[in-house]
């Protein structure tokens, strides 16, 4: 019985140490992406400089689109390490993220603006892809 209790305490201690060392994975991924030259705020600013006049965004649409783009880029920063370690998983997750962005923008932009946005995507192979 003493061995079982000792084993359980040892297991609980190891689990606690492991969890503490993992920390917040989102912060780690964002820091890694920032270290790789992926600054979400800078890229958002650059993207919005092109989208605002390109899509003729209104004063009401601009903050909503900025928020959607920032959210998208933040999530992209968290999957960026997969680009080197597992490109197919990265592509799958990126596709899902972009579909989510497209859905959000569908509720913000009018149909002609959304069509124009999607045409910008076809000009670039991947939207919002920095040179990393």
Buried (B, 14 or more C-beta within 10 A) or exposed (E): EEEEEEEEEEEEEEEEEEEEEEEEEEEEBBEBBBEBEBBBEEBBEEBBEEBBEBBEBBEEBBEBBBEBBBBBBBBBBBBBBBBEEEEEEBBEBBEEBBEBBBEBBEEBBEEEBBEBBEEBEEEEEEBBEBEE
